[in-house]
Every structure is written in structure tokens, then in C-alpha cells.
Amino acid sequence: MGEATPPLFLIFKYRRMSKIALIDADSLMYYEMGAATLEEAIAGIDLRINTILSETEADEYMGFLTLGRCFRYKVAKTKGYKYNRSGAMKPPIFYALRAYLQQDPYNFISVDGLEADDCVSVYASQIAETEGDSYVVCSPDKDVLKQVPGSHYNYQKMEWVHTSDEDAEAFLWKQTLMGDSTDGIPGIPGLGPKTADKLIDEMPDVHTYAGIVIEKYIEKFGNREGICKFTETFNLVYMLQTPDEVLQCTGSSLPPLKTNNVVEHASEI
């Protein structure tokens, strides 16, 4: 007799148990670009990725890179987006590693107009709609770890971070108040993390966040300028979540997610 076909509900159950690692891969090249040789750098990046897949116990994975300028450069009017970053050329190993990650077996991708953190955010949101919490976001970036709901793996500190829906909402509005000095986003001058925490944490629920944040911008800049600066800052710190938002911000459709199988990956490295 032939092997019996499992019931559909068992197939569905197995599919739901599959875990997808979404890797914000920008930092990986920075960690290894100081290696003495390209071979050492490649060995280091292989080890880091294998550690991520092992620690997260992922069945599938996909990695994302930032290539070119994202849509935020057009949004930023008060100050240039990332105006405070050094424009110095990176060492050749950095670019060699980036090319390496785009080839077999990794096939890490970029999406025109998006940063890697937007990619993990929007694909995580799409997976959550159909597969529940069967994904894990892998990143050392605080914006990713704190603004995307779910269980995440910080591969720099090798630790897990859990962000609830409420935590993610609160962090977004705190960022809108104080901006992000790392990316050159000003926010409200003189309003730092402690004040932002106090304002948001004292609010009774998430439905009041937007009102208090807009109110603070108007207090500082007046009605018209306050609304304009609030809108600019919100659009700079907000991480995209839906294909419609991607299309609106970049003019391009979100490509379908094509993951790599971890078992096949292990046999190729």
C-alpha cells in the first residue's frame, strides 16, 4: 500500500509552525569590513548568519540590504536625511561583502526606495496577516526592534527582544516627539528621551498619543509650521507596514517574498 496522505489540517498546522527569519543585513558588512582579508571577512559573515539561523531556529530566511537612496531623502525638508553621516568611502571589503550577500546561497535583496529596516517591517506585517507570529526579525537596530511588534533577535548583542503592539505604538510617537539624532531627524528642539517617555507613558491609552504629539509641535512652532514639522518628522521615523504604503512612498510595488530554505542553506555553505 502507498503512503497515506496526511489530512489537510495537519499540512496547515505544519505550515503554520514554519518560522521565517527576516534579516536586516546592513550591519553585517560593517562588522566584518575591518578584517585583514576578504576571506576572513566572508568567513566572519558566514558565521554570523549561521549563528542567527541557529539561535532563531528558523526554517526559512530572507535578508535585506539598503542600496541607493530611500524615499526619506525626498521627505526631509528641515534638514537633509542623514545629513550628519560621514560621506567617506567605505573600504573595498565592504562592497565585496555586499556583492557576496546578493549571490547564492544567500540571495539577499533590496527594494527600490526602501531601507533594509523598512523591508523587514513591511514583510513582517504581511506574514503576520496570514501566518501569525511565524516570523522573527533579526536586527541590531533599535528602530526595528522597538517599532515592529513581535519577538526579535538582536544579533549584535545575541539577545531576544519582545515588542508588544502597545510598545511599538508608544515608541513611534516618542520618536516623533524627539526625532532621531542618528539619522539627523530633528524632532522638537530641546525635547529629549526623558520628556518624551514622560509625555507618552502618562497618556491613558494609544488613542491619545497623536493628539498630545501634535499639540506639542503646535506649542513650539505655531499652527501651520507645527503641523508641517510634525508631518515631516512622523513620515521620517515611521517604518512602512503595507504594500500600499510602499507604492505611495516609492512609486513601486512590493515584490513577493522569496525565502531560502535553511536546510538547503546548510548544505551549500
C-alpha positions in Angstrom: 0.0 0.0 0.0 1.2 3.5 -0.7 2.0 6.0 2.0 -1.2 7.7 3.2 -1.6 11.4 2.5 -1.8 13.5 5.8 -5.1 15.3 6.4 -5.2 18.9 5.3 -5.4 20.2 8.8 -2.0 18.6 9.6 -0.5 20.1 6.5 -1.8 23.5 7.5 -0.6 23.0 11.1 2.9 22.2 9.8 2.9 25.2 7.5 1.9 27.5 10.4 4.8 26.2 12.5 7.4 27.2 9.9 9.5 30.1 11.2 10.9 32.7 8.8 13.9 34.8 9.8 13.8 38.3 8.3 17.3 39.7 8.5 18.1 43.4 8.4 21.5 42.7 6.9 23.0 46.3 6.6 25.1 45.9 9.8 26.6 42.6 8.8 29.1 44.3 6.4 30.1 46.9 8.9 31.0 44.3 11.5 33.4 42.5 9.1 34.8 45.3 6.9 37.8 45.7 9.1 39.0 42.1 8.5 42.6 41.7 7.2 41.5 39.8 4.1 38.3 39.2 2.2 38.4 35.5 3.0 38.4 36.3 6.7 35.5 38.8 6.2 33.5 36.2 4.3 34.2 33.6 7.0 33.0 36.0 9.6 29.8 36.9 7.8 29.0 33.3 7.2 29.5 32.6 10.9 27.2 35.5 11.9 24.4 34.4 9.6 24.7 30.7 10.6 24.5 31.9 14.3 21.4 33.9 13.5 19.7 30.9 11.9 20.7 28.6 14.7 19.7 30.9 17.5 16.3 31.7 16.0 15.7 28.1 15.0 14.4 29.4 11.6 13.1 27.1 8.9 13.4 29.7 6.2 15.1 33.1 5.9 15.5 36.2 3.8 17.9 39.0 4.1 17.6 42.7 3.1 20.1 45.3 2.1 19.8 49.1 1.6 21.0 50.0 -1.9 20.7 53.6 -3.2 18.7 56.4 -1.7 15.5 55.7 0.1 12.3 57.8 -0.1 13.1 59.7 3.1 15.7 61.9 1.3 12.7 63.5 -0.5 10.6 63.7 2.7 13.2 65.6 4.7 12.9 69.4 4.3 14.0 70.8 7.6 17.4 69.1 7.4 18.7 66.6 4.9 18.1 63.0 5.8 21.2 61.6 7.5 23.0 64.9 6.9 25.2 64.2 9.9 26.6 60.9 8.5 30.2 60.8 7.1 30.3 60.7 3.3 33.7 58.9 3.3 34.1 55.9 1.1 34.0 52.6 2.8 36.8 50.1 2.3 36.6 47.7 -0.7 35.9 44.8 1.6 32.5 46.4 2.5 31.4 46.4 -1.2 32.7 42.9 -1.8 30.7 41.6 1.1 27.6 43.4 -0.1 28.0 41.7 -3.5 28.7 38.4 -1.8 25.4 38.6 0.1 23.5 39.2 -3.1 24.7 35.9 -4.7 24.0 32.2 -4.0 23.3 30.8 -1.5 22.1 34.0 0.3 20.4 36.0 -2.4 19.8 38.9 -0.1 17.7 41.6 -1.8 17.0 45.3 -1.8 13.8 47.0 -2.7 14.0 50.3 -4.7 13.3 53.3 -2.5 13.3 51.3 0.8 15.9 50.8 3.5 16.5 47.3 4.9 14.6 48.1 8.1 11.5 49.1 6.1 11.8 45.8 4.2 11.7 43.7 7.4 8.9 45.8 8.8 6.6 45.5 5.8 7.3 41.8 5.2 6.8 41.1 8.8 3.4 42.8 8.7 2.4 40.8 5.7 3.4 37.5 7.2 1.6 38.4 10.4 -1.6 38.8 8.5 -1.6 35.3 7.0 0.8 33.3 9.2 0.5 34.9 12.6 3.7 35.2 14.6 5.7 32.7 12.5 8.5 35.3 11.8 11.4 36.6 13.7 13.0 40.0 12.8 16.8 39.8 13.1 18.5 43.2 13.6 20.6 45.3 15.9 18.7 48.5 15.0 16.7 49.9 17.9 14.1 51.4 15.5 13.4 47.9 14.1 13.5 46.2 17.5 11.2 48.7 19.1 8.8 49.7 16.3 8.0 46.3 14.8 5.8 44.1 17.1 6.9 40.6 17.8 9.8 38.6 19.1 13.1 39.8 17.6 16.7 38.7 17.8 19.4 41.3 18.2 22.3 39.7 16.5 24.8 42.2 17.8 24.1 41.6 21.5 22.9 38.0 20.8 19.7 38.6 22.8 16.0 38.4 22.3 13.7 41.4 22.5 9.9 41.2 22.7 7.9 44.2 21.5 4.1 44.3 22.0 1.7 46.2 19.8 1.4 48.8 22.6 5.2 49.1 23.0 5.6 49.6 19.2 2.9 52.3 19.1 4.4 54.2 22.1 7.9 54.1 20.6 6.7 55.5 17.3 5.2 58.5 19.0 8.2 59.1 21.3 10.4 59.1 18.1 8.0 61.6 16.5 8.4 63.9 19.5 12.2 63.8 19.9 13.3 62.8 16.4 16.3 60.6 15.8 19.8 62.1 16.1 21.4 59.0 14.5 19.6 59.7 11.2 19.6 63.5 11.5 15.9 63.9 12.2 15.4 66.9 14.5 12.0 66.5 16.2 11.1 69.2 18.7 14.2 71.1 19.8 15.0 70.6 23.5 12.7 67.7 23.9 14.7 64.6 24.8 14.1 61.0 25.6 13.1 61.6 29.3 10.5 64.2 28.4 9.2 62.0 25.5 8.9 59.0 27.8 7.1 61.0 30.4 4.6 62.5 28.0 3.7 59.2 26.3 3.8 57.0 29.4 1.4 59.2 31.2 -1.2 59.0 28.5 -4.2 56.8 29.3 -4.1 54.8 26.0 -2.8 54.8 22.5 -5.7 56.8 21.1 -4.4 59.9 22.9 -0.8 59.7 21.6 -1.4 61.6 18.3 -3.2 64.4 19.9 -0.6 65.2 22.5 2.3 64.9 20.0 0.6 67.3 17.5 -0.2 69.7 20.4 3.5 69.8 21.4 4.5 70.7 17.9 1.9 73.5 17.7 3.1 74.8 21.1 6.6 75.0 19.8 6.1 76.2 16.2 2.6 77.6 15.9 -0.3 76.1 13.9 0.9 75.9 10.3 4.6 75.3 10.9 3.8 72.9 13.7 1.6 70.7 11.6 4.1 70.7 8.8 7.0 69.8 11.0 5.0 67.1 12.8 4.0 65.6 9.4 7.6 65.6 8.2 9.0 64.0 11.4 6.3 61.4 11.5 6.9 60.4 7.9 10.7 60.1 8.6 10.5 57.9 11.7 7.6 55.8 10.6 8.5 52.4 9.3 6.4 51.2 6.4 4.0 48.3 7.0 1.8 47.7 3.9 2.3 47.3 0.2 0.1 50.3 -0.4 2.4 52.5 1.8 5.4 51.2 -0.2 3.7 52.1 -3.5 2.7 55.5 -2.2 6.2 56.4 -0.9 8.3 54.8 -3.6 6.1 54.5 -6.7 7.0 50.8 -6.9 5.1 47.7 -6.0 6.4 45.5 -3.2 8.0 42.3 -4.6 6.7 38.9 -3.4 8.8 37.5 -0.6 11.1 34.6 -1.8 12.7 32.9 1.2 15.6 30.5 1.3 15.4 27.1 3.0 17.7 26.8 6.0 18.4 23.1 5.4 19.4 23.8 1.8 21.5 26.7 3.0 23.4 24.5 5.4 24.4 22.1 2.6 25.7 24.9 0.4 27.9 26.7 2.9 
